[in-house]
Amino acid sequence: MNKKWKGFSPYKILGIILGNVIFAFGLAAFSIPNNFLVGGGTGVSRVLEHYFHINLSFGVTLVNASMFLVGLFVLGIEFSLTTLISTLIFPVLLNRMLAVEVFQHMTSDRLLASLAGGCLIGIGIGFVMRMGGSTGGMDIPPLALNKKLRIPVAVSMAVIDTMILLLQATFSSTEEILYGIVSALVTTTMLNQVLLYGAGNVQVLIISRNYEEINRMLQEQMDLGSTLLPIETGHDRNQQKAVLCILGNRDLGRVNQKVQQMDSHAFIIINSAREVRGRGFTFDRNLP
């Protein structure tokens, strides 16, 4: 099997597909019928539909395909492969679900719709990311800006999402805006819960005989900081080192996948890190 596809087992591929199904259902059954503000590529597609009369599903396909090409040329083919499944199937799923009449009338209570839609969207996106995949779309520009201009992903993502929401606010009622904000907050909460019980960052301790290779991968391929800790294995009494790394939730799936490719017997301990201070977190890692 091609090395780039090695980490994508049938289980993970099915998980990514399931996450996209949940994501599309949340949008088609609750958010879009009620004209709630939504972020990401779907939000951009709503703007295109309103101002340029471009079909919503086609707009999603256009945005995702464009962002896929950006990821391919800026972030590389390996990252783009993680977005390919979502890029291909999400627009189709959304289009099919929007065509199901019963989904357009799931509830007449807009508050209930905003809560249910937010939960499903957050669960769906979180599930895709836990499987080591990516929803593609507007997740890619922040990563590209971080790679080229060193702009923190969280900052650029917040700015881009805010701009998308503001553009939709120009043709939405006050109630639609407020319900959209409620739905977005629920989405963020559920996404974090699915990723790692609401933790903002993750502490990963990796015990493997291939610690040197894993350490280089974290620093050179993932652009993450790491620390080597001297340890002694309990059974064989071997002197070696463990790799300690603090990373964001979005990187967890890819790091876990790469480590498993390097050493399928690696022992990986994952803990939530509620607050992290220092270079690369509270100030730019490139500062002297």
DOFIKE-29852 format. One record per residue: x, y, z of N, C-alpha, C, O in turn. Coordinates in steps of 0.1 Angstrom, whole numbers, plus 5000, padded with zeros to 4 digits. Each point is the difference from the previous one (the first is absolute). Layout:
! residues N
XYZXYZXYZXYZ ...
***
This chain:
! residues 288
500849885000499250125000500950125000501050015007 498650104985500750125000500250065014499050005008 502250044995500350055014499050115004499750015012 499950084979499250115003498649965004499350085007 500349804988498749955004500049905011499049955004 502250025001500249905010499250025013499449915005 500550224999499350035012498550004999499250015010 500349984977498550004998499549864998499849954989 499949995022499349875000498650014996499450115001 499949784995498650014997499250065011499050074998 501449905015499350055012500150155000499050065003 502150004994500250145000499250074989499450105002 500649834986499350064989498550005002499350104997 500249795009498649995003499650115011499050065000 502049965010499850105010499950144994499150085004 501849954987499950134993498750024992499450115001 500249784993498750014992498950025010499150094997 500849845014499050025010500050145005498950065002 502249995001500150145005499450104990499350095004 501049894983499550094990498549984999499350104997 500149785005498649984999499350085012499050064997 501649935015499450075011500150154998499050085002 502149974993500350144997498950054990499450105002 500549834987499050044989498650005005499250084997 500549825011498649995006499750125009498950054999 502049985009499850125009499750134992499250085004 501649934985499850124992498649994992499350105001 500549794993498849994991498749995008499050054995 501049905017498849985008499750125009498850025004 502250055000499750105011500650144996499250105001 502049914995500650144998499650064987499550125000 500649824989499650064987498550034998499750104996 499449805008498650044999499650125008499050074997 501749965014499650115008500950124997499950105007 500949894983500950124996500950055011500350115001 500249795007500950045011501450034993500449954990 500350145017501450034996500849885002500049945011 500850024980500949885001501450044995500250094992 500849855014501450034996500549914989499349924995 502050095003500749924990499550014986499550114996 500849794996499750004986498550014997499650064990 499549895019498650014998499550145002499150054993 501650025016499650145002500450094988499250084995 502049894999500450074988499049964988499750094992 499949795008499049964989498750075002499350034990 500349995022498750085002500150144995499150054994 502150015008500250134995500050004984499450094994 501249815000500049994986498649984994499650054990 499649875018498749974996499150135000499250024991 501050065020499150125001500450104990499150064994 502249975004500450114992500249974985499950084991 500549795006500349964987499149894994500149954989 498950015020499049904996500649874996499649934990 501550035016500749874998499449905009499950025012 499749864983499449905008500949965012501249994998 498149995013500849985013500949884999501250015004 498349884991500949885000501150024990501149965002 498650114986501150024991501050105006501249984997 498350115010500950105007500949935010501250035000 498349875007500849935010501149924992501249995004 498449954985500949924992501150104994501249965001 498550154995500950104994501050045011501250014998 498350035014500850055011501049885004501250035002 498249855000500949895005501049964990501249985004 498550024983500949974990501250104999501149974999 498550165002501050115000500949995012501250014998 498349965014500849995012500949884999501150005005 498449894989500849884998501250034992501149955003 498750124986501250044992501050095007501249984999 498350115010500850085008500849925009501250015002 498149895005500749915009501149914993501049985005 498649984983500949924992501350074997501149945002 498950184994501250084996500750065012501250024999 498150025011500650075011500449905012501150015005 498049904998500249915011500649864996500549935009 499450044978500649874996498949894998498950015004 501549894988499149904996499549915012498949965000 502050025010499649915011498950065008499049935004 501050214998498950065007498850004992498949985005 501250044982498950014991499249874999498850004999 502049895002499349875000499049985012499049934999 501350145013499149995011498750084998499049985007 501050114983498850084997499349954988498850044998 501849864995499449964987498649935002499150034993 500849895018498749935002498950105002498949994994 501350115015499050105003499750084988498850044997 502350004996499850084988499149944990499250064993 500949805005499249934990498649975005499050024992 500849945021498749955003499150105007498849995000 501850115007499150095008499050084991498950005003 501650064986499050074991498849914995498950044999 501549834998499049914996499049975011498850004997 501749975015499149975011499150125003498849995002 501850134998499250125003498950024990498850035003 501549954984499150024989498849905001498850034999 501549845004499049905002499150035012498849984999 501850065012499250025012499150134999498950005005 501650104987499250124998498849964991499050075001 501149834992498949964991498949915007498949984995 501449985017499049925008499150095007500450085009 498349924987499050105005499949995015499850115007 500249774999499749995014501150065009499750055011 501549964983501150065008499850165001500650065009 498649994982499850155000499050045011499850125002 499549785004499050035010500249925013499049945005 502250044999500349925012499450065012499549935009 500550204992499450075012499750154996500650064992 498349985015499650144997500650105011499850124999 500949825011500650085011501450034996500949924999 499350214998501350044995501149995010501249974997 498550055016501049985011500449865000501249975001 497949934999500349865000500849974987501049925001 498750144988500749974987501550055002500949934995 499350195011501350055001500949915009501249984998 498249975013500749915009500349874994501149955001 497949994992500249874994501050014988500849914999 499050194993500950024989501550025005500949944994 499250145016501450035005500649875006501249984997 498049945010500549875005500549914989501149945001 498050044989500349914989501250044992500949924997 499250215000501150054992501349985008501049964994 499050085019501249985008500549865001501149974999 497949945003500349855001500649954987500949935000 498450114989500549954987501450054997500849924996 499550215005501350054998501149945009501049964996 498650035017500949945010500349854997501149965001 497949974994500249864996501049984989500849925000 499050174990500950004988501550025005500949934996 499350175013501350035004500649905009501249975000 497949965009500549905008500549884992500949925005 498550064983500549894991501250034992500549924992 500150205011501250044993499750074987501050024992 497850015005499650064987499850155002500350065011 499350014978499750145001498850034992499749934990 499550175014498850044993500450084988499150044992 502150005007500550094988499350135001499950065011 499750004977499450135000500850115006501250014997 498250065012500650125006500949975012500650095006 499749784996501049965010501450024994501050025007 499149984980501350004993500650145000501250005002 498150114995500750135000500850035013501150054999 498349935013500850035012501349925001501050055004 499049824991501249925000501050054990501249995003 498350054986500950054989500750135005501150034998 498150065008500550135006501049975011501050085001 498849825007500949975010501349954995501150035005 498949894984501249954994500850104993501250005001 498150094992500750104992500350135007501150064998 498049995011500250135007500249985015500150105007 499849784998500249975015498850075008500250035012 498749994982498850055007499449895008499749894994 500050125019499549895007498649954994499250084996 500649795004498849944994498850055007499050044993 501049975020498850045007499650144997498850034999 502250064999499750144997499450024986498950064999 501749884991499550014987498749934998499150054992 500749845015498749934999498950085005498950014995 501350065017499050085006499750124991498850034999 502250034995499850114991499149964988499150074996 501349824998499349954987498649965004499150044992 500749895019498649965003499150125003498950014997 501750095010499350135003499650074987498950054999 502049964992499750064987498949934993499150064994 500949805006498949924993498750035007499050024993 501049985020498750035008499550144997498850024998 502150085001499650144998499450014986499050084998 501649854992499450014987498649944999499150064993 500749845014498649945001499150095008498850004997 501750085012499150095008499450114992499050055003 501749984985499450104992498749974993499350094996 500449785004498749964994499149925009499149934996 501350075017499249925010499350095010500450115002 498549845003499250075010500849995013500949935002 498650165008500650005013499949865007501049965006 497849984993499849875006501049894994500549925007 499650094980500949904993501450025004500749905002 499750225000501450035005500249955014501049935003 498050095006500249965014499949855001500849945008 498350004985499949855000501349944994500549905005 500050174985501349954994501150005010500949915000 499250205008501150015010499849895010501049945004 497850045001499849895009500449874994500749925007 499050054981500349874993501649994999500549895002 500150224995501550004998500749975014501049935000 498450135010500649975014499849865004501049945005 497950004992499749865003501049914991500549905005 499650144983500949924991501450005005500649895001 500050225004501350015005500149925013501049925001 498050085007500049925013500049854997500849935006 498450034985499949864997501249954993500549895002 500150194989501249974993501149975010500749904998 499550195011501149985010499749885009501049935003 497850045000499749895008500349874993500549905006 499250094981500349884992501549984999500449895000 500350224998501449994997500849955013500749904999 499050175012500749955012499450075012500750075008 498049914994499350045012500250155003500150045012 499950044978500150155002501450055002500150125002 500949804998501450065003500450084988499749974988 501050145015500550094989501249944993500250024988 500749925020501249944994500249855006499349975010 501549964984500249865004501549985003500950044993 499349885018501449965004500149854996499349925004 501750064987500249864995501449955005501050074997 499049825009501349935004500149874992499149925001 502050074991500149894991501249925005501250055001 498649825001501149915004500249904989499149924997 502150094996500349924989501549994998500750095004 499749794991501449994997500450094988501250034999 497950014993500350094989499850155004499550084992 500949955020499750135005500850114992499550114999 501749864996500750104992499250034988499950124996 499649784997499350024987498750085003499650094992 499749875019498850075004500250155003499350094997 501849935010500450145004500250084988499650125000 501149834990500350084988498750024992499850114995 499349795005498850024993499250115006499450094993 500549925020499250105007500650144997499250104998 502149915002500650134998500150054985499750114997 500649794994500250044986498849994992499850084991 499349825011498849984992498850075006499250064992 500749945021498850065006500250145006499150075004 502249974996500450135005499550025015499450105003 500849805005499750005014501249995009501049954995 498950105016501149995010499949875007498949945001 502250015004500149875007501150005011500950084999 498949835010501049995011500349855001499149925000 502250045002500449865002500349985015500850075006 498549834999500149975015500749875001499649904995 501550095013500649875003499249915008499450045010 500449844985499249905007500749865001501049984992 498549935016500449875000498849914999499150015009 500849904982498849914998500049915012501049955005 497750025000499949925012500349854998500449945010 499350014979500249854998501449974996500649915006 499950154983501349964995501150095006501249974997 498550135010501050095006500850074990501250025002 498250014986500850074990500050155002499050065003 502250004995500150145002499750074986500649974990 498450115010499650074988499450145003500150045011 499250024979499450135003498649994996499649934990 499550155016498650024997499950144993500750095004 498449934987499750124994498850075005498949945000 501350185005498950085006499650114990501050074996 497849955001499650104991498650065004499149935003 500850214996498850075002499550044986500750074993 498049905004499550044987498550035001499449975010 500150094979498650045000499249884996500549904994 498250105009499149894997500049974985499949884997 500250224995499949974985501249924995499949934990 501250075018501249924995500049865006500849924996 498350055014500149885007499949884990500749905001 498350104991499749894991501249974991500449884998 500250224996501149984991501349955007500749924995 499550145017501249955008499849855004500949924998 497950055006499849865004500249904988500549905001 499050154988500149924987501449984996500549894997 500350225004501449994995500949915010500849924996 498950105017500749915010499749864998500949915000 497850054997499749864998500649954987500349885000 499950214990500749954988501549975003500549904995 500150185014501449985003500249885010501049934999 498150055010500149895010498649965004499450075009 500149824986498749965003499949955015498949995005 502249995002500049965014500350125009500249985012 499850144983500350115008499050025011498849974998 501650075014499150025011499850155001500950085002 497849964996499750144999499050045011498949945002 501550165006499150055011499650144997500850094997 497849935003499550134996499250065012499149935005 501350194999499350075010499650144996500650064991 498349995014499650144997500950095007500449985012 499950134982500950115005499150135000499950064989 499649985022499050115000500750134999499350104995 501949915008500750134998501549974997500649935007 499950134983501449994996500650134998499550094992 501649945014500750134999501449984994500749895004 499850204989501449994995500150024985499050034993 502249945001500250024986499149914991499949885003 499550184988499149934991498650005004499149964993 500650085020498750005005499550145004499150064995 501650005015499750145005500850104993499750125002 501449844991500750104991500649924989500249885000 500150204989500549944988501349925002500950045006 499149844989501249915002501250054992501149965003 498750134987501150054992500750135007501050044995 498450015016500650115006501349965008500149895005 500950204995501349965007499749985015501049975007 
***
